Amino acid sequence: MSALAQSLAPVPKRPWHEAVIDMWLLDPTLKQGEIARALGKTESWLSILVNSDAFRAKYAARKAELVDPVIAAGAEDRLKAVVSVAAEELVRRLTLAPGGMSVKDLNSSISTASRALGMGAAPSGPAVQQTLYVIPAPAAPKSVQEWQQRVVDATVLPAERAA
């Protein structure tokens, strides 16, 4: 490989990325300011680093290495089971003593259950701003000759008219 090609080749090691990722994986509660001070850098420098695509990809890959997909899937299945058991218990309580729950508790239960099922109003997105531009345009010509005359008048420079 030529010297030029070597100088243009991407550097595979990113020691700052690795250092920040290591710190966050060891203690996910660390704030960016604490990490920046520990590395002797500014918070703005660290913010730029952690918001870069390269850092995010590397962080996601390292984090995925630590979490076994079987364990993650098992946790999701367990959560679904907990929700199912809780729903069954709620139905049982409502069947045994229909007046036993307050309206507030019923509303809370219905709200939580419907959100878990993806029902209800979707979260509002960003506000859409529409900007209207008004461009004054001349009236439409009544004939082809009138249109041709306008085009000729618009393209002929004043100096050419005088000649």
Stockholm file with secondary structure:
# STOCKHOLM 1.0

chainA/1-163         MSALAQSLAPVPKRPWHEAVIDMWLLDPTLKQGEIARALGKTESWLSILVNSDAFRAKYAARKAELVDPVIAAGAEDRLKAVVSVAAEELVRRLTLAPGGMSVKDLNSSISTASRALGMGAAPSGPAVQQTLYVIPAPAAPKSVQEWQQRVVDATVLPAERAA
#=GR chainA/1-163 SS CCHHHHHHSCCCCCHHHHHHHHHHHHCTTCCHHHHHHHHTCCHHHHHHHHTSHHHHHHHHHHHHHHSCHHHHHHHHHHHHHHHHHHHHHHHHHHHHCTTSSCHHHHHHHHHHHHHHTTCSCCCCCCCCCCCCCCCCCCCCCSSHHHHHHHHHHHHSCHHHHHC
#=GC SS_cons         CCHHHHHHSCCCCCHHHHHHHHHHHHCTTCCHHHHHHHHTCCHHHHHHHHTSHHHHHHHHHHHHHHSCHHHHHHHHHHHHHHHHHHHHHHHHHHHHCTTSSCHHHHHHHHHHHHHHTTCSCCCCCCCCCCCCCCCCCCCCCSSHHHHHHHHHHHHSCHHHHHC
//
